[in-house]
Amino acid sequence: MDLSSRYMGLDLAHPLMASASPLSMTLDGIRALEDAGVSGLVLFSLFEEQLQAEQDFDDLLQLYGDDSFAESLSFLPRHGHYSEAAEHYLELIRKAKDATNIPIIGSINGVTSDGWIQYAKQMEQAGADGLELHLYYHPPSLDISGREVEAHYIETARRVKQSVNIPVALKLDPYFSAFGNMAKQLDQTGVDALVMFNRLLMQDFRIDSLQIKSAPPYSHPGDIALPLHWIAVLYGKLKTSLAATTGVYCADDAIKYLLAGADSVMLASCLIKHGPEHVQTILSGIKQWMEVQGMQSIDEMRGIMSESAVPNPEAFERLSYLSTIAAGKRA
Ligand SMILES: Cc1cc2nc3c(=O)[nH]c(=O)nc-3n(C[C@H](O)[C@H](O)[C@H](O)COP(=O)(O)O)c2cc1C
C-alpha cells in the first residue's frame, strides 16, 4: 500500500502533517511530533507584530482591548522582545532541521507584507523546507471594498513568492465573496499551496461584566464541512497543492478530505487534545479503509469525490442544496 503524498513540491511519507500549534514551539515538541509519526510539520507562527520593532504592541492591545480580535491575538505570545522572538524562531528552524528527517515549514502570521519579507528570506536561509503565510486581513472599515481586500492578498502572496526560492503556502479563511475566483487568482501568483481553512474565531461578550471574551481556538469534530466543500470544488482546477486544515479528529475526517482532493491533511486540535500519537490512530484507520475499499495508494483515492467528476457543477451545487433542505423537512 502506497501512502505517500506530494505537497507543495515536498515528498511526504503519508498525508498527515501537524499544522501550526503550540506543539511545535520547542525542539522537544517537534521531536515528539516526528516520533509520533507526522509526515511533516508547520511550526507555530511568528507574528508580524513580533517583527515590527517600531510597533508598540502593548499600545495596540490597549487600543483594541486585551481580548478583542481573538483570531489574531489568541495565538500571540503576550510577552518577550520582538527581535528575540525572531532570532529564537530562526534558531528553532536550524535545530529542527538538524534533529529531524521530516519537512519543516516556517509560518508567518500577518496582515501586510511590509517588514517581514526579510524574515521569510531568513527562514529560508535557516533551512526551512517551505513557508506558510497565514494572512489575516479583515478591515473593520466600511470604506474598503472586497476588490481592495482581494488585491491586498494577491499582492502579498506575489511579493513573498518572489522573495524566496522555497515553496510558499497560503493559509486562508473562506470569507471572500467568490472564493473560487480568489483561489484562481492566488494560484496565478505561483504560490505552491492553499491551506483551507483558517477558522475565524469570533468574539463573544460577557453580559455580566460587559467585556469581550475570546473563544478557545480549538476546532470541534464536524467542523470539516466548509474546507471539504471547497477542496472538492477546487481539486483538479489549479496548479497549486491543496491542504486541508480544520476538524480532523478521526480517520473518517481525513479520508473525506483525501477523497475531496487534499494533498495534505493537517492536524492541530486533535493532537493537542489526544497527544501527538493520535496521528497513528488516524493513519491506521486510513489504511483499514483502503484495504476494505481495495485502494492501493493515496493517489488512487485522491479527488474521487471532487466536483471534477461532475459534468455540471452549478446544477450539482443547487441540487445538493435542495436535497439537504428536503432531508431536513423529512427528519
Ligand atoms: C492552540 C492553537 C494554536 C494555534 N496556533 C496557530 C499558529 O500559531 N499559526 C497558525 O497559522 N495557526 C495556528 N493554529 C491553527 C491550527 O494550525 C489549525 O489550522 C486550526 O486549529 C484548525 O485545525 P484543527 O481543527 O486540527 O485544530 C492554532 C490552533 C490552536 C488550537
The ligand as an ORCA input file, in Angstrom:
! r2SCAN-3c Opt
* xyz 0 1
  C      -3.872     26.295     20.410
  C      -3.756     26.578     18.929
  C      -2.728     27.384     18.457
  C      -2.621     27.660     17.094
  N      -1.591     28.431     16.642
  C      -1.503     28.722     15.317
  C      -0.441     29.497     14.813
  O       0.479     29.902     15.528
  N      -0.448     29.787     13.487
  C      -1.406     29.328     12.632
  O      -1.350     29.601     11.427
  N      -2.402     28.544     13.084
  C      -2.478     28.241     14.389
  N      -3.486     27.452     14.847
  C      -4.485     26.937     13.876
  C      -4.168     25.481     13.515
  O      -2.924     25.387     12.843
  C      -5.242     24.870     12.628
  O      -5.220     25.468     11.339
  C      -6.638     25.029     13.178
  O      -6.664     24.834     14.579
  C      -7.592     24.031     12.524
  O      -7.102     22.720     12.648
  P      -7.623     21.706     13.785
  O      -9.093     21.550     13.596
  O      -6.866     20.442     13.521
  O      -7.293     22.326     15.096
  C      -3.589     27.134     16.191
  C      -4.600     26.307     16.684
  C      -4.686     26.008     18.024
  C      -5.784     25.100     18.501
*
